[in-house]
Amino acid sequence: MLVNARKYVPPNFTILPGFSVQFRDKTYEVERVLQVRPISVVLVVHGPSEPIRRIIKIYPKINQIGFFRRGFQKECRAYRILRAADCKHVPYYYGCTSSLTVLYPPNSRVPADDRLNGEQNAIMLEYFDGELFLPQNATEEAAAKALIYLQEIHSLSICHGDIYYYEARIDTPRTLMLLTNGDVRWIDFEHSSTNASSEDLKDEMAVVADLIGPTGILWKLKQGLPDYERLGIVPPDSQNEYLQTDQTTDSDDSRTNDGP
């Protein structure tokens, strides 16, 4: 089923006994929903006769061309290259499908509008025990590994494309996982590009180094209140005002350029 992107609301998955998905003719039981976003729904699953957990990332089919479809294609392409190179710094890629189906039990109370009906795009990945790499759990050793691993990913001409921090944070990349054993993994390649230019790779590495490198913003923040002006950062309390001013300027420029 194709969904109109303008009206699309991420489904409100309700976990019930028997809730499962079918990936390449094999049925997997859903343990929990990790994340629900307009571009993807991330599930922790396991086979009915195997205890091994895996990740299934579903890309709800949207009735439009553009980013929502390209994200699935880009992530598949990047993971294929990484798997062929036996890269250990990302989740292992088990494959993709364009015909995943969500199996709702007969007693499911999930409203029809919140169901993913029909065949869906999806990928299957290795599951890790861990959490996002954040200031409260960051270590210098893990940060150093992250930089080395990203450099090795870049050696395959893959630019991750989504290494920036969250809107309200200015410290760590949002697509980096810290595992329980202290190692790290780069995740979420839906913004990636293959055959990336050396300039793009250099710029991306510079951004990550500025965040978590030996003299990066992360460590300055952990030491105490940062000097935002010296670091060249807009303070979180001022970001909304900054964005509003920036948007107004863009709007004014647009009207000027479009005028007679």
C-alpha positions in Angstrom: 0.0 0.0 0.0 1.3 3.4 -0.9 0.7 6.2 1.5 0.4 9.9 0.7 3.5 11.5 2.2 1.7 14.7 3.1 -0.8 12.8 5.2 1.6 10.1 6.5 1.8 9.6 10.2 4.3 7.0 11.6 2.3 3.9 12.7 1.7 3.5 16.4 2.9 -0.1 16.7 1.3 -2.0 19.5 3.3 -5.1 20.6 1.0 -8.0 21.2 1.7 -11.8 21.5 2.0 -13.2 18.0 2.9 -9.9 16.3 5.4 -10.7 13.6 6.9 -9.8 10.3 7.7 -11.9 7.2 11.1 -11.2 5.7 12.1 -13.3 2.6 9.5 -16.0 3.3 10.7 -16.4 6.9 8.6 -15.2 9.9 10.2 -13.3 12.7 8.6 -12.5 16.0 8.9 -8.8 17.2 10.4 -8.3 20.6 10.1 -4.5 20.7 10.0 -1.4 18.6 13.2 0.6 18.9 12.3 3.6 16.8 9.4 5.0 14.7 10.1 7.8 12.3 8.5 8.9 9.0 11.4 7.4 7.1 11.7 4.1 9.0 10.4 1.8 11.7 13.2 -0.2 13.5 12.3 -3.5 15.2 14.2 -6.0 17.3 13.2 -9.5 16.1 14.1 -13.2 16.5 13.2 -16.3 14.6 10.6 -18.7 16.1 13.2 -21.4 16.6 16.4 -19.3 17.2 17.3 -17.0 20.1 19.5 -14.7 18.0 18.2 -11.2 17.9 18.3 -9.2 14.7 17.3 -5.7 13.6 14.7 -5.2 10.9 14.4 -1.6 9.5 11.3 -1.0 7.6 11.0 1.9 5.1 7.2 2.5 4.7 6.5 3.0 1.0 5.6 6.6 0.4 3.6 7.9 -2.6 6.4 10.2 -3.8 9.8 10.1 -5.3 12.8 11.6 -3.4 14.4 11.1 -0.1 12.1 8.5 1.4 12.7 6.0 -1.4 16.4 7.0 -1.9 17.1 6.4 1.8 16.3 2.7 1.4 18.3 2.4 -1.8 21.3 4.3 -0.3 21.4 2.2 2.8 21.3 -1.1 0.9 24.0 0.1 -1.5 26.3 1.2 1.3 25.8 -2.0 3.4 26.5 -4.2 0.4 29.9 -2.5 -0.1 30.7 -2.7 3.6 29.8 -6.4 3.7 31.9 -7.2 0.6 34.8 -5.5 2.3 34.2 -7.4 5.5 34.0 -4.2 7.4 33.5 -4.9 11.1 32.8 -1.3 12.2 29.1 -1.4 11.2 26.3 -3.9 11.8 26.5 -7.0 9.6 24.1 -6.7 6.7 21.9 -9.8 6.2 20.1 -8.4 3.1 17.1 -6.4 2.0 13.7 -7.0 0.6 10.9 -5.1 -1.2 8.2 -7.5 0.0 8.2 -7.5 3.8 4.8 -7.9 5.3 3.6 -7.2 8.8 1.5 -10.0 10.2 -1.1 -8.7 12.7 -2.8 -11.3 15.0 -6.6 -11.7 14.7 -7.1 -10.0 18.1 -4.9 -7.0 17.3 -6.4 -3.7 18.4 -4.1 -1.6 16.2 -6.3 0.8 14.2 -6.3 0.3 10.4 -4.7 3.7 9.9 -1.8 2.7 12.1 -1.0 -0.5 10.3 1.6 -1.1 7.7 -0.3 -3.0 5.0 1.0 -4.5 1.8 4.6 -5.1 0.8 7.3 -2.9 2.4 10.9 -2.1 1.8 13.2 -3.4 4.6 16.7 -4.4 5.5 17.9 -6.9 8.1 21.0 -6.1 10.3 23.0 -7.5 13.1 21.8 -6.6 16.6 24.1 -5.1 19.2 23.8 -4.7 23.0 24.6 -1.0 23.6 23.3 2.5 23.5 23.9 5.7 21.6 27.3 7.3 22.1 26.5 10.3 24.3 28.4 12.7 26.6 27.5 10.8 29.7 28.9 7.5 28.5 31.7 8.8 26.1 35.3 7.7 26.7 38.4 8.8 24.9 39.2 5.3 23.9 35.8 4.8 22.2 36.0 8.2 20.5 39.4 7.4 19.1 38.0 4.1 17.7 35.1 5.9 16.1 37.5 8.2 14.2 39.6 5.3 13.0 36.5 3.3 12.0 35.1 6.2 10.1 38.4 6.6 8.3 38.2 2.9 7.2 34.7 3.4 6.0 35.9 6.4 4.0 38.6 4.3 2.5 35.8 2.5 0.7 34.7 5.8 -0.8 31.5 5.8 1.4 30.5 9.1 2.9 28.2 8.5 5.9 26.2 11.7 5.4 24.5 11.8 8.7 27.2 12.3 11.4 25.8 15.6 12.7 24.5 16.2 16.2 20.9 16.5 17.2 19.2 20.0 17.1 19.4 20.5 20.9 22.9 18.9 21.3 26.3 20.0 20.1 28.5 17.2 21.3 28.4 13.8 19.6 27.4 12.3 16.2 23.8 10.9 16.4 24.6 7.8 14.4 27.3 6.2 16.6 26.6 3.3 19.0 28.6 2.5 22.1 28.5 -1.3 22.8 28.5 -2.8 26.2 32.1 -4.1 25.6 33.3 -0.6 25.0 33.6 -0.9 21.2 31.7 1.4 18.8 29.7 1.0 15.6 28.5 3.4 13.0 24.8 3.0 12.0 22.1 4.5 9.8 23.4 4.9 6.3 20.2 6.2 4.6 22.0 9.5 3.9 25.1 7.9 2.6 26.8 8.3 -0.8 29.1 5.9 -2.5 32.0 6.9 -4.8 32.1 10.0 -2.6 34.6 12.7 -3.5 37.8 13.1 -1.4 36.6 16.6 -0.5 33.3 15.3 0.9 35.1 12.6 2.9 37.6 15.2 4.2 34.8 17.5 5.3 32.9 14.8 7.1 36.0 13.6 9.0 36.7 17.2 10.0 33.2 17.6 11.4 33.5 14.4 13.5 37.0 15.3 14.7 35.7 18.7 15.8 33.1 16.9 17.8 34.9 14.0 19.4 38.6 14.3 18.5 41.2 14.8 21.2 40.5 18.6 21.4 36.8 18.2 20.3 33.7 20.0 21.6 32.6 16.9 23.5 35.5 17.1 26.0 35.2 20.8 26.4 31.6 20.3 27.4 32.4 17.5 29.8 34.9 19.8 31.6 32.3 22.4 32.3 30.3 25.2 30.8 31.8 26.0 27.3 32.7 29.4 25.9 30.2 29.3 23.0 31.6 32.3 21.3 35.1 30.9 21.4 33.9 27.6 20.0 31.9 29.2 17.3 28.6 27.6 18.4 25.2 29.0 18.8 24.1 28.4 22.4 21.1 26.0 22.7 18.9 28.7 24.3 19.5 30.9 21.2 19.1 28.3 18.5 15.4 28.9 18.0 16.0 32.7 17.7 18.9 32.0 15.3 16.9 29.7 13.1 13.9 32.0 13.0 16.2 34.9 11.9 17.9 32.7 9.4 14.6 31.5 7.9 13.3 35.1 7.7 16.4 36.1 5.7 16.0 33.2 3.3 12.3 34.1 2.8 13.2 37.7 2.1 15.9 36.7 -0.4 13.5 34.3 -2.1 10.9 37.0 -2.6 13.5 39.3 -4.0 14.8 36.8 -6.4 11.4 35.8 -7.6 10.1 39.3 -8.0 9.9 41.3 -11.3 
